[in-house]
Amino acid sequence: MKFSHSPYHASLLIALGLPALAAAEDATVVDENMEVIVVTASRTETKLKDVTGSMSVFTGKEIENRKPIVASDILRSAPGVSVNRSGGVGSLTQVRVRGAESNHVLVLIDGVEANDISAGNEFNFANLLANDIGQVEVLRGPQSSLWGAGALAGVISITTKKSDTPFAVNGYLEGGSFDTYSAGLNLGGAGEKFNYRISAGYVDSEGENISREGDEKDGYTNKTLNLGAGYDFTDNVSLIGSYRHTEADRDFDGTDFNTALPIDADNNTEGKFDYASLKTVIGAFDRVWINEIGVNYNKSKTENFNERVLDTGTEGTRTRGYWQSSWLPGGDDNNKLTFVAERIHETFVQEVPDTSFGDANRDLSQNTTGLVGEYNHAWESGWKLALSARHDDNEDFKDANSYRAGLLYDRLEDGWQLRGSYGTGVKNPTFTERYGYYEVGGPAFIGNPDLKPETSKSWEVGTTLKTRNNFFRVDLTYFNERLEDEIDGFFYDVDQNATTAVNLDGTSKRDGAELASWFNFTDKLVLYLAYTYLDAREPEVDGRSDLEIRRPRHIASANLNYAFFNERGKLNINADYNGEQEDIFFGPPTYDERVTLDAYTLVSALVSFRVIDNLEIYARGENLLNKEYEEVVGFDGQSRAGYVGFRFDWSL
């Protein structure tokens, strides 16, 4: 169990959806999606069908069919993924994979690590707009051997749109409930030696009240700019760069200290987030030997205001310099050896104007050196092997080793595939957990510099079955994960009369099964069904184990996509079921009471029509049954909402 220590913290619920289902032009999703190129299952590009672990991919067409405002609505569709939003658009949004914590999941945006050092190394998905996203990858299970300490439970990779024509432009304008307006514009082009892209997104919402009581509306504004470019100096030398900037301002409620429930307050958070990368790719010997040298950088700056007065300011940066070298003896991916050396520098700064509760100001840094080795091999018989290992030398912690082995037997031409993998993961304690801060006006949190890294071991087995006529495909996976030294970030220390972070004794256990299935009834009608079972438990002081909070055991989804009027019209209907789950209520009389949050089902629908070749109009409804629900105790979920808009696209 881990809590986000901030004035507006809200924990996670599991709400599993399903991939936005393809319309007529995507009706062969059963087979074609297996050919999609992915970038996170290995340190080099590979096909989805060759991945030895569990992975979900959402392509640009699938995202277009649902037209979400934020990317987290797409992630609800991945098996094993839990999305928790404490209110409407812009509210704090956390994502967990297979019952792990949100800061156990590494998030990449165009290859740049986006986890926020200044916010407990989590990534707030509320601020990631979907306007310019070209592909989303969700890789489940420990991936520390490839991507380092942040990838204990998995990796989520966001790739922005790219143009493959000399010039293309597309955009949208939308308005609807809660005085919400959003717009986006993307343009780009590609030539023989170059490519570029520019995109901008904007969302402004007056919001609605998210507390059980009161009537104050909690608004949100997001402005995002994304740039990218690449140039091929020769057939073997390329230079590639990207930059993304987001500014977000959201309102949040205070806490009633008599009831411990949210209460209307004039509080807000202002954040600025930057992600940048620059790399050169050099090929030699007919690209049998490929080297990549680059640097990634992210910076997050957040200011929290209590009644419009600055309460806390935090800033975090991460700079990653690396050299990656791949050797392909046969000139293809059937036999590939990769080596990576990287250096990571992280900083954390916290400023608190009011020091009457103690000096909470911090100025910290740490360095890590990582070495990675990876080997991939495929035999003509259909067997495919993936091995990886990593050594991390961290100046603040004991050196860590992680590894992974995966094996796949591919007989998709006969309608089936088997896969299995075993891996280990590591997650270092965050700056906040180690050095702490005071919540002004509330109970103090005192950091624990003696915390140990969390470590995990996991294995899984899975299969893919499909018909030769592409009518049906099903993916089945069983996973078993064991976490040691789980960090409880809300442990009450009686001696200090304050909360702190501690490593739990014993083993946290997470077991489950994931199912995803596609039915292509016709070239215009596609049905997707998904179900996830999760049993996530943490050890207690008395030796027993309790269910991890905000992790429902049962989640199910159904999505129907239909194309009509010669494919000019599309109808998408989605239903998500979220089973009962436990939460902890920190109010009177016990101030530590387990409560049960009711199960709920959310139904949404979208209908669109292409008026002319370059113009589409649409209407989208969310929570159509107006179901009342809570994903976190005291925080009301979004009520029924409707939106209308149009999209245009044009290219040379």
N, C-alpha and C positions, 0 to 999 in steps of 0.2 A: 504494500500500500504506500503510495507516495502522493503528497499534495504539493500544488504549486504555491509557493510562498509569495503572494502579492496581494494588494488590497482588493483585487477583484477576482481571486482564484475561483475556478469552477472545475470540477473533475469530469471524468469521461464516462459516457454510456456507450454501449455497443449497439450500433444500428447498421445492419448489414443490408446492402442493396444488391444490385446486379448490374452488369454492364448495360449501358444504353444499347438497345438492340438495333441492329442495322435495318435500314429501310431496303427498298428493292435493290438498289445498287450494291448493298452490303449483304445480300441474302445468303451469300456463300460463306458467312462468318464461321460456320462449322469447320471449314477447311482452310480458307485463305488466311485467317488470323494466325494460324500456326506458322505462316511464313514471315510474319512481321519481324523486323530487325529490332533487337533490344540492346541496351547499353549498360545494364547494371548486373546482369547475371554473371558477367565476366568483366575483367578489366579491358576487354576488347569487344567489339560488336559480334553478336551471334544471333541466330534465328531462335524464335520462341520455341519451336519444336525440338531444339537441341538442348534446352535448359534442363538440367538434372534435378532442380528443385521445383518448388511451387511458385508460380508466377501468374499474375493477371496483367493484361495489357488493354488499355482503352485508346483506340485510335482517334484521329481528328474527326472522322466521319461519325463515329459513335458518340463523341462529345457533342457534335452539331445536332444530332437527333434529339438531345435532351435540352440543349440550350440553357445550362445552369448559369447563375451569376458567379458562384464561387466553385473552386475545384473540389472542395470537400464533398459536394453533392455527388460527384463522380466516384469518390473513394468509398462512399457508402455501398457501392456496388461490387466491391471486391470481397471474395470469401476470406474469412479470418480477420477482417478489418473492422474496427469499431470507431465510429465518429460521434463525438459529443459536443453539442453546441448549447451554451447556456442562454438561449433566447433566440432572437431573430438574426437577420443578416448582420454581420460584423461582431456578434458576440464571440467571446473566447471559444475557439474550436480546437479540440485536441483529437488526435488520431492515435489509436493503439493497434498493434498487430498481435494476434493470438494471445490476447490477455495481458500483454506486457505493458509497461508504462509508456507514455507518449515520448519521453526523452530517450527511450530505447530504440527509437526508429530514426534512421538517418534519412534526411530529406535533401534531395539534390535538385537544383533548378539550373538547367543547361550545364550540368556537371559541377556546379558550385555548391558546396555544403551550406545549407540555409538554416540549420538549427541555431536558435538564438541563445548565445552564451549569457546574455543579460537576463534571460527568463528561464533559468534552470535547464538550458540546453534543449528546450522544446522548440517546436515550430508551430506558431499560431496560424492554422489554415484559414482563419477568418479573413486574412489579408491577401490571400492568393486568388486573384480573379481568374476566371476560366476563359476570358475573351481571346487570349493569344496562345492557348495551349494546343499543341499539335499531337502530343502523345503522353500518356501517363503509364508508368510501370510500377507494379507493386510486387516486390520480391520478398517472400515470407521466410522466416527462419533466420538463425544467426548468420551474419555475413561479415563479422569482424575480420576474418582472414583476408578479405578483399578490401574492405572499406574502413577498417579501424574501429576504435572503441565506441563510436556512436551507433554502430549497426548491430547491436546485440540481438534485436528481435526482427530486423528486416530493413529494407531500403525502399523508399518511395522516390521515384525519379520523374521530374516534370521536364518535358522538352517543348520549347516554344515552336510556333509555326515557322516554316521556311518556304520560300518560293522556288519553283523549278521552271518558271517561265521568265521571259525578259522583264515583264512588269505585271504585278497583280496587286489589287487593292480590294479589301472587303471590310465591312463594319456592321454595326447594329445600333439601334436606339430603342429603348424599352422604358415603360413606365407602368406603375400599378400600385398595389396596396401599400399602406403606411407611408404614402408620399415618397415612394421609392422610384428613383430614376437611375438608369445606367446606360452607358454608351461605350463603344469601343471602335477603334480604327486600326487596321493592320495594312501595311504595304511593304512590298519587297520585290526583289528581282534577282535574276541570275544570268550570267553570261558564261562564256567559255572558260574564263579564269577566275571569276568573282561571283559572290553572292552577298546580299544584304537584306536586312529586315528592320522595320521600325513599327512599333505598336504602342498604342496608348489606351488605357482603360480608366473609366470613371464610374463611381457608384456614390449616390447620395440618398440616404433614407432617414426619414424622421423617426422610424422605428415604432415599437409598441412597448407597453409596460411589461417587464419580465418578472416582477415581484408578485407574490400572492396578493398583497394589498397595495393600495395606492393607484395613481393614474398617470405618473410621470412617464413620458416616452423616452426610450433610450436610443438615440440616433447614431448614425455611422456615416463616415465619408472615407472614400478610398480613391487615391490618384496613383496610377502606375504607368511608368514608361519603361519600355524594353527595347534594347538595341542589339544588333548582332551583325557580324560581317566576316567574310573569309576571302582569302586571295591565294591562288595557286601560282607561285613564282615559276615553277616547273612542274613536270609530272610527278616529281618526287619531293617537292618542298612546298608546304602550305603554311599560312599564318591565319589563325582563327581567334576571334575575340567576341566577348559579349558583355553587356552591362544592363542591370535592371535596378530601378529605383521605385520604391513604394512609400507613400505618405498616407498614414491612416489615423483617423481621429474617431474615437468611439466613447459613448457615455456608458457608465456602469453604476450600479446601485451600491449603497453602503450596507452596513450590517447593524441591525437592531441588537444591542448588547443585552437586552432583556429576553429576547426570544431566539437570538442567533440566526434569524431569518433575514433575507434581503429586505431593504427598506429604501424608499425613494430618497435620492440624494443627488446633489449637483456635482457629480464626480465625472472625470473624463481622463482618457489616456491618449496621448499623442505619440506616435511612433514614426520613425524614419528608418528604412531598411535598404541597404545597398548590397548588390551581388555582382562581382566582376570576375572575368577570366581572360587570360591571354595565353595562347600556346602555339608552338610551331611543331609541325609533323614532318619528319624527314624519313624518306624511304630509300633503301639501298639494295643493290643486287636484285633488280626487278621486284622490289618491295617484298623480298624474302625477309629482310631485316627492317623493322619499322621502329623509329624512335620518336617519342613525344616529350617535349620539355615545356613546362608551363607553370603558371602561378594562378591560384584562385584566392579571392578575397571577399569577405563579407563583413558588414558592419551594421549593428543595430543600436539605435538610440531611442530610449523610451522615457517619457516623463509622465508621472501620475499626479493628477491634481485632485485635491480634496476641497470641495466647495470653491473650486477655481483657484485655489492656492497650491503652489507646488509642494507636493508631499515627498516624492522620491524620484530621483533621476538615475537611470542606469545606462551604461554603454558597454558593448562587447564587440571585439573584433577577432577575426580568425584569418590568418594568412598561411596558405599552403603552397609551398614550392615543391615540384616533383620532377623526376625523370622516369619515364616508362619505356622499356625496351622489349620488343616482341620479335621472336624468331620463328618463322614459318618455313621449315625445310622443304615442304612440298609446294609452297606458294599458295596454300589455301588453309582453311580453318580445321582441316582434318588432323593436323599435327601442329600444335602451337605451344610455345614456351614463352612466358612473360615474366619480367622482373621489374619491380618498382622500388624506388628509393624516394622518400619524401620527408620534409621537415615542416612541422606545424608550430606556429606561434600564436598563442591566444592571450587576450587581455580582457580584464573586467574592471570597470570603474563604477562605483556607486556613490551618489551624493545625496545626503539627507540634510536639509536646512535645519530642522529641529533636532538638536542633540540632547534635549532634556531627558530622553529615555536611554541615553548612552550614545557613544560615538559609533554611528553606523556607516561612516564613510570608508570606502575601500578603493584601493588601487593595486591590482594584482595581475600577475602574468604567469604563464607556464609554457614550456616547450616540449615537443615530442618528436622523436625520430622513428620513422616506420620503414621496415623492409618487407617486401611482399614477393613471394614466388608463386607462380600459377602454371599448371600444365593441363592442356586439353588434348584429347586424342579420340578419333572416331575410326572404327573399323568398318569394312564393307559389309560385315555380317549384321550390322545394326547396333552394335554395342558402342556406347559413348561414355568416356571417363572424364571427370573434372576434379582436379586436385588443387588445393591452395593452402598456403601457410603464411603467417605474418608474425614478425617480432616487433614489439613496440618498446622503445626506450623512453620512458617518461621521467622527467627530472623530479617529479613530486611523488611518484608511486613506484612500486616494484615493477621490474620489467615484466611484460605480459606476452604470452605466446597464444596464438589462436590458429585453428586449422579447420579445413572442411574437405570432405570427400563425397562425390556424387557419382552415381552410375545410372545409365539409362539404356533400355533396350527398345529400339524403335522399330515397330512393325506397322506404322500408320498406313502403309499401302495395303495391309491386310485388315486394318480397322482397329489396331490396338497398340498400346505403348505402356511400358512399365518403368518406374523410376524409384530411386531411393537415395537418401543422403544422410550424412551425420556431420555435425559441426559444433564448434564452440564459439562463444561470444564473450565480450568483456565490455563493461561500462564504468568509466571512472566517475567518482563523485563530482558534483558540480561545484563551482565557486560558492554558490549560495549555501549548499549543504555543508560545506567545509568551514566557511567563515561567517556566514549568517548576517542578519540585519534585524533591526527592530521595526515592527509595524507601528508607526506613530499613532498613539491613541488606542492601541489594542495590545494584546498579549505579546510579550517579547519572543522572538525566535533567536536562539543562540546556536551558532554553527558548531560543528564537530570536526576539528582538523584531523582526527584520528580515524576517520572513515576509511574503509577498505573498498576497492572496486567490486562491483557486482560481476559475477561470472555465470555463464550458462552452458548447458550441454543439451543438444537436441538431435532427435532423429525423426525421420518421416519416410513413409512409403506411399506411393500413389500410382494411379493408372489413368489413362485416357482411352476411351472407347468411342468409336464412331462408325457410322454406316458408310458404305462406299459411295452411295448416291448423295452424300452430304445432307441427308434429312435430319440426322441426329448426332450429337456429340455430348459426352459426359466426362467431367473430370472429377475424380475421387481422391481424397488425401486423408491420411491419418497422421497426426503428429504427436510427439511426446517431448516435452521440454522440462528441464530442471534448472532452477535458478538458485544460486548460493549467495549468501550475504546480501539479500535484498535490503535496500535502504528504505526505512520508514521515515518519511520527512515530517511527521507530525507526532513525535513521541514526547509525552509530557514528563519533564524532569522535576520531580517533587522537590529535590534539594535546591534547585535554582528557581523554582516557581516559574518555569518558562518551558516552551517547546524547543525541541532540538531534533537532529537527525541521527539515527542509529542503524547499524547493521543488524538485521534480524537473525537470531539463531535458528538453525534448521534449514530445510529445503522448501522452496516455493515450487509447487507442481502445476503444470499446465498441460492438459491433454485435450484432444478434440478431433473432430472430423469436419471436412469441408467438401461440399458438393456444388458443382455448377453444371448446368445442362442447357443445351440449345436445341430448339426444334424449328427447322425450316419447313413449315407446312406448304408454302408456295414461295415463288420468288418475290412475293409482296407481303407475306405474313410470317413473322418470326416470334417465337415465344422463348423466354429465358426463365428458368427456375433455379433458385439457390437456397441452400440450407447450411447452417453452421451450428455445430454443437461444441460447446466449450466448458471445460471444468477447470477453473483457475482457483488455486488455493494458496494461502500464505500461512506460515507457522505462527502460533500464538505463544505467549510467555509460558502458559501452563502445559505446553507440549502438544496441544491439539492443533488442528488446522481449521481455518475459516475460509469461506468463499471470499475472493477478492471483490471489493465493492465495485459497483457500476460495470459488472461483466455479466450480462444475461447468459444463461445456459443455451437458450434456443433463439435463433434468429432465422427468419425465412423471408424470401422475396419472390415477386413475380413481375415480369415486365413483358408487355405485348406491344409490338411495333407493326404497324400496317401502312402500306403505301397504296394510294388510290388516285383516280383521275389521271391515268397514264403517268403515274409516279410524281405528279405535281403536288399532290397532297400527302401528308403524313400524319399519323395518329400514334402517339406513344402514351401508354397507360402503365403506371408503376404502383405497386403496393409493397410496403415494407412492414414486416411484423417484428416487434422487439419484445422479447419475453420479460417476465418479472426479473428484477435484479435488486440486490441489496445496496443500501447506502448508509452512511453514518450521519446522524443528526447531533450537532454539537450544542444543543440547547438544553434548557432545564427540563426535567429535574436532574438527569444523570450527566448531561453534557458529553455523553459518549454512547448514544443509543443506536443500535442497528434497526433500520426501518426497511420496509419493502416498497419499492416503486412499482406501480402497476404496469402490466403489459399494455401495449398499444399497437395500433396499425395505422400507418399514414398512407393515404392514397393521393397520387398526383397524376396529372394528365397534361399533355401538350398536343395541340393541333396546329399544323402549319400548311400554307399553300403558296406555291411559287406562281405569282401573278404573271410575271414575264421571266425570261431566262435569267436575268440578273437581279431579280427582286422577289423576296419572300416575306410574307406577313405571317404572324403567329400569335397564339394566345396560350398561356400556361397557367395552370391552377395547382396550388400546393395545399396539402392537408384539406382536401376537398370535403371530408366528413367532419371537419372542424373538431377533431379529437383534442380533448384537454389532456396534457401529459407533462411530466417532468423528467428530464434527463439527469438533473441534479436536484437534491432536496431544496425546495423553496424557489426554484427558478422555473417559471412557466415556459413551455415550448411555444414555438411560433403557431399562431392561430391560422385560420383559413386565409389564403391570399390568392390574388389573381394579378396577372401581368399581360400586357399586350405590347407588341413591338414589330419591327421589321429589320430584315437583314439584306444586305446587297453584296454582290461580288462581281468583279470584272477583271479580266486579264488579257494580255496580248498573246 
